[in-house]
């Protein structure tokens, strides 16, 4: 059994989009007010991290580690739905 922790970066959830007054279609408009929002990620990004981990036959090597979606994206070469690889936080 593998035990690890997995954390997203700056999650671009529905609540965050609502807070910035934007939608997924125009979320870049929020970057003017919060420049670091350019590094935000959708919930699909961490979901892809879970899939990558679940299909890794060597997952036991990660047991006991704290992992991030951004770090795993680079290791397993996956992207967010918009083709970007937001950085690990």
Secondary structure, DSSP 8 states (H G I E B T S, - for coil): ----EEE-SSB--HHHHHHHT--STTGGGGGGT-GGGGG-B-HHHHHHHHHHHHT-TTGGGGTT-EEEHHHHHHHHT---TTS------
